[in-house]
């Protein structure tokens, strides 16, 4: 029992307050929503994803034309 007292006291004095501060800071940031920079980054990622989707669709169309059985080959792999 005496062995547990020191770690518990250290936890309550040092770890718990830091943990609570970080927890509530992150909750506040989440409730505030996206910053302008994060919103801009999100829009850039959306644009990149759309470009990649278009490129993949184009590549699949090319493969469908040049090698119609390519899908069946890769489904069995």
Secondary structure, 3 states (H helix, E strand, C coil): CHHHHHHHHHHHHHHHHHHHHHHHHHHHHHHHCCCHHHHHHHHHHHHHHHHHHHHHHHHHHHHHHHCCCHHHHHHCC
